[in-house]
Amino acid sequence: MGGGQAQIGLLLATVTRTSRSAQGIGLMLFFALWLISGTGPPRAVLPAGLRDVGGVLPLTHLVTAVQNSWFGFGWASTDPAVLAAYAVAAGVPALWLFRRA
């Protein structure tokens, strides 16, 4: 996982009671993220509502950043900054909750 998803997983681990529930919820979240972020079907074939929701997900920004660099557009977009913001936004509460436990 990259760009915030690992931190989301850590945050999920801190708020669930068992590892089994964290695994089940995390898997459901992963497949939802995967399907509407452009890693499964292309975002162009999704309905407009799902494209809008997918546009704010961290995996969408990771896919866009990797595709831009792969196709020679470089890292000029805002996607790396958005990924860093997701990592901080989910990582800080996860660290705080882990220290309390």
GIRAHU-V572697 format. One line per field, one symbol per residue. ss: DSSP state (H for helix, E for strand, L for the rest). phi: phi as a letter, one per 30 degrees, with the letter a starting at -180 (. if undefined). burial: b if it has 9 or more other ideal C-beta (glycine too) atoms within 8 Angstrom, else e. A space follows every 50 residues. Layout:
# GIRAHU-V572697
ss->???
phi->???
burial->???
This chain:
# GIRAHU-V572697
ss->LLLLHHHHHHHHHHHLLLHHHHHHHHHHHHHHHHHHLLLLLLHHHLLHHH HHHHLLLHHHHHHHHHHHHHLLLLLLLLHHHHHHHHHHHHHHHHHHHHHH L
phi->.bijddddddddddccdbdddddddddddddddddccjdcddddcddedd dddddcdddddddddddddddjdicdddeddddddddddcdddddddddd d
burial->eebbbbbbbbbbbbebeeeebbeebbeebbeebbebbbeeeebeebeeeb bebbeebbbbbbbbbeebbeeeeeeebebbebbbebbebbbebbbebbee e
